[in-house]
Amino acid sequence: MPPTVQGLYFDDFPLDEEYVSPGRTVTEADVVMFSGLSGDYNQLHSDAEFAKNGPFQQRIAHGALIIAMTTGLVGRLGVIEGTAIAFTGLEWRFRKPVYIGDTIRAKLKAVKKRPVGAEAGMLVAVVSVVNQKDEVVQSGEWTVMVKRKPTQ
């Protein structure tokens, strides 16, 4: 894992170098608060009796909750802190369920760069979310507009 860095500019962002975030445990409070915030009270997330007879035998976290947590975990890496201009898109896959009590980490690797002018560039990164067993639970590509290094 590379050392912690703060706010890489587009020009300095290395391709194919993987950054791994610290872990974060998904809690009951996270799931309850996300249900309230999103209005998603699907029984797979909110009804223990229903969920125990379902495909996962217990409640699972909302997929969108894990995406939201992943943005925070990537933020904790610091690599786009102060240099990100806009999150412009994603392609995303839900691979495995995330259960209450699972600890997740984000892995980010820039795979493509394209300048879009003197002040910014588009960065495409492969992002994976892994659980405490190092199983990929969600993954995809994020596209982020990042500041270019100021010219002197």
Contacts in CASP RR format, 6 or more apart in sequence:
PFRMAT RR
TARGET T0000
AUTHOR 0000-0000-0000
METHOD contacts of the structure
MODEL  1
MPPTVQGLYFDDFPLDEEYVSPGRTVTEADVVMFSGLSGDYNQLHSDAEF
AKNGPFQQRIAHGALIIAMTTGLVGRLGVIEGTAIAFTGLEWRFRKPVYI
GDTIRAKLKAVKKRPVGAEAGMLVAVVSVVNQKDEVVQSGEWTVMVKRKP
TQ
1 18 0 8 1.000
1 19 0 8 1.000
1 20 0 8 1.000
2 17 0 8 1.000
2 18 0 8 1.000
2 19 0 8 1.000
4 77 0 8 1.000
4 78 0 8 1.000
5 78 0 8 1.000
5 79 0 8 1.000
6 78 0 8 1.000
6 79 0 8 1.000
6 81 0 8 1.000
7 78 0 8 1.000
7 79 0 8 1.000
7 80 0 8 1.000
7 81 0 8 1.000
7 82 0 8 1.000
7 83 0 8 1.000
8 79 0 8 1.000
8 80 0 8 1.000
8 83 0 8 1.000
8 146 0 8 1.000
9 83 0 8 1.000
9 146 0 8 1.000
9 147 0 8 1.000
9 148 0 8 1.000
9 149 0 8 1.000
10 83 0 8 1.000
10 113 0 8 1.000
10 115 0 8 1.000
10 120 0 8 1.000
10 121 0 8 1.000
10 123 0 8 1.000
10 146 0 8 1.000
10 147 0 8 1.000
10 148 0 8 1.000
10 149 0 8 1.000
11 148 0 8 1.000
11 149 0 8 1.000
12 149 0 8 1.000
13 79 0 8 1.000
13 110 0 8 1.000
13 113 0 8 1.000
13 123 0 8 1.000
13 146 0 8 1.000
14 110 0 8 1.000
15 110 0 8 1.000
15 111 0 8 1.000
15 112 0 8 1.000
15 113 0 8 1.000
16 109 0 8 1.000
16 110 0 8 1.000
16 111 0 8 1.000
17 109 0 8 1.000
17 110 0 8 1.000
18 107 0 8 1.000
18 108 0 8 1.000
18 109 0 8 1.000
19 77 0 8 1.000
19 79 0 8 1.000
19 107 0 8 1.000
19 108 0 8 1.000
19 109 0 8 1.000
20 105 0 8 1.000
20 106 0 8 1.000
20 107 0 8 1.000
21 73 0 8 1.000
21 74 0 8 1.000
21 75 0 8 1.000
21 76 0 8 1.000
21 77 0 8 1.000
21 105 0 8 1.000
21 106 0 8 1.000
21 107 0 8 1.000
21 108 0 8 1.000
22 73 0 8 1.000
22 76 0 8 1.000
22 105 0 8 1.000
23 73 0 8 1.000
23 103 0 8 1.000
23 104 0 8 1.000
23 105 0 8 1.000
24 69 0 8 1.000
24 73 0 8 1.000
24 103 0 8 1.000
24 104 0 8 1.000
24 105 0 8 1.000
25 101 0 8 1.000
25 102 0 8 1.000
25 103 0 8 1.000
25 104 0 8 1.000
26 61 0 8 1.000
26 65 0 8 1.000
26 66 0 8 1.000
26 69 0 8 1.000
26 98 0 8 1.000
26 99 0 8 1.000
26 100 0 8 1.000
26 101 0 8 1.000
26 102 0 8 1.000
26 103 0 8 1.000
26 104 0 8 1.000
27 100 0 8 1.000
27 101 0 8 1.000
28 100 0 8 1.000
30 61 0 8 1.000
30 65 0 8 1.000
30 69 0 8 1.000
31 45 0 8 1.000
31 46 0 8 1.000
31 59 0 8 1.000
31 61 0 8 1.000
31 62 0 8 1.000
31 65 0 8 1.000
31 100 0 8 1.000
34 40 0 8 1.000
34 61 0 8 1.000
34 62 0 8 1.000
34 64 0 8 1.000
34 65 0 8 1.000
34 68 0 8 1.000
35 41 0 8 1.000
35 45 0 8 1.000
35 46 0 8 1.000
35 62 0 8 1.000
38 62 0 8 1.000
38 64 0 8 1.000
38 65 0 8 1.000
40 62 0 8 1.000
40 64 0 8 1.000
42 62 0 8 1.000
43 50 0 8 1.000
43 51 0 8 1.000
44 50 0 8 1.000
44 51 0 8 1.000
44 54 0 8 1.000
44 56 0 8 1.000
44 59 0 8 1.000
44 60 0 8 1.000
45 51 0 8 1.000
45 59 0 8 1.000
45 60 0 8 1.000
45 61 0 8 1.000
45 62 0 8 1.000
46 59 0 8 1.000
47 59 0 8 1.000
48 58 0 8 1.000
48 59 0 8 1.000
51 57 0 8 1.000
51 58 0 8 1.000
51 59 0 8 1.000
51 60 0 8 1.000
52 58 0 8 1.000
56 97 0 8 1.000
56 99 0 8 1.000
58 99 0 8 1.000
58 100 0 8 1.000
59 99 0 8 1.000
59 100 0 8 1.000
60 97 0 8 1.000
60 98 0 8 1.000
60 99 0 8 1.000
60 100 0 8 1.000
61 97 0 8 1.000
61 98 0 8 1.000
61 99 0 8 1.000
61 100 0 8 1.000
61 102 0 8 1.000
63 94 0 8 1.000
63 98 0 8 1.000
63 138 0 8 1.000
66 98 0 8 1.000
66 104 0 8 1.000
66 129 0 8 1.000
66 137 0 8 1.000
66 138 0 8 1.000
67 92 0 8 1.000
67 138 0 8 1.000
69 104 0 8 1.000
70 104 0 8 1.000
70 106 0 8 1.000
70 127 0 8 1.000
70 129 0 8 1.000
70 138 0 8 1.000
71 87 0 8 1.000
72 106 0 8 1.000
73 104 0 8 1.000
73 105 0 8 1.000
73 106 0 8 1.000
73 129 0 8 1.000
74 80 0 8 1.000
74 106 0 8 1.000
74 108 0 8 1.000
74 127 0 8 1.000
74 142 0 8 1.000
75 81 0 8 1.000
77 106 0 8 1.000
77 108 0 8 1.000
79 108 0 8 1.000
80 144 0 8 1.000
80 146 0 8 1.000
82 147 0 8 1.000
83 146 0 8 1.000
83 147 0 8 1.000
84 144 0 8 1.000
84 145 0 8 1.000
84 146 0 8 1.000
84 147 0 8 1.000
85 120 0 8 1.000
85 144 0 8 1.000
85 145 0 8 1.000
85 146 0 8 1.000
85 147 0 8 1.000
86 144 0 8 1.000
86 145 0 8 1.000
87 142 0 8 1.000
87 143 0 8 1.000
87 144 0 8 1.000
88 122 0 8 1.000
88 143 0 8 1.000
88 144 0 8 1.000
88 145 0 8 1.000
89 142 0 8 1.000
89 143 0 8 1.000
90 140 0 8 1.000
90 141 0 8 1.000
90 142 0 8 1.000
90 143 0 8 1.000
91 140 0 8 1.000
91 141 0 8 1.000
92 138 0 8 1.000
92 139 0 8 1.000
92 140 0 8 1.000
93 138 0 8 1.000
93 139 0 8 1.000
93 140 0 8 1.000
94 137 0 8 1.000
94 138 0 8 1.000
95 135 0 8 1.000
95 136 0 8 1.000
95 137 0 8 1.000
95 138 0 8 1.000
95 139 0 8 1.000
96 131 0 8 1.000
96 135 0 8 1.000
96 136 0 8 1.000
96 137 0 8 1.000
97 137 0 8 1.000
98 104 0 8 1.000
98 129 0 8 1.000
98 131 0 8 1.000
98 137 0 8 1.000
98 138 0 8 1.000
102 131 0 8 1.000
102 132 0 8 1.000
102 137 0 8 1.000
103 131 0 8 1.000
103 132 0 8 1.000
104 129 0 8 1.000
104 130 0 8 1.000
104 131 0 8 1.000
104 132 0 8 1.000
104 137 0 8 1.000
105 129 0 8 1.000
105 130 0 8 1.000
106 127 0 8 1.000
106 128 0 8 1.000
106 129 0 8 1.000
107 127 0 8 1.000
107 128 0 8 1.000
107 129 0 8 1.000
107 130 0 8 1.000
108 125 0 8 1.000
108 126 0 8 1.000
108 127 0 8 1.000
108 142 0 8 1.000
109 125 0 8 1.000
109 126 0 8 1.000
110 123 0 8 1.000
110 124 0 8 1.000
110 125 0 8 1.000
111 124 0 8 1.000
111 125 0 8 1.000
111 126 0 8 1.000
111 141 0 8 1.000
112 123 0 8 1.000
112 124 0 8 1.000
113 121 0 8 1.000
113 122 0 8 1.000
113 123 0 8 1.000
113 124 0 8 1.000
114 121 0 8 1.000
114 122 0 8 1.000
115 121 0 8 1.000
115 122 0 8 1.000
115 148 0 8 1.000
116 122 0 8 1.000
116 145 0 8 1.000
117 148 0 8 1.000
118 148 0 8 1.000
118 151 0 8 1.000
119 147 0 8 1.000
119 148 0 8 1.000
120 145 0 8 1.000
120 146 0 8 1.000
120 147 0 8 1.000
120 148 0 8 1.000
121 145 0 8 1.000
121 146 0 8 1.000
121 148 0 8 1.000
122 143 0 8 1.000
122 144 0 8 1.000
122 145 0 8 1.000
122 146 0 8 1.000
123 143 0 8 1.000
123 144 0 8 1.000
123 145 0 8 1.000
123 146 0 8 1.000
124 141 0 8 1.000
124 142 0 8 1.000
124 143 0 8 1.000
125 141 0 8 1.000
125 142 0 8 1.000
125 143 0 8 1.000
125 144 0 8 1.000
126 139 0 8 1.000
126 140 0 8 1.000
126 141 0 8 1.000
127 139 0 8 1.000
127 140 0 8 1.000
127 141 0 8 1.000
127 142 0 8 1.000
128 136 0 8 1.000
128 138 0 8 1.000
128 139 0 8 1.000
128 140 0 8 1.000
129 136 0 8 1.000
129 137 0 8 1.000
129 138 0 8 1.000
129 139 0 8 1.000
130 136 0 8 1.000
130 137 0 8 1.000
131 137 0 8 1.000
END
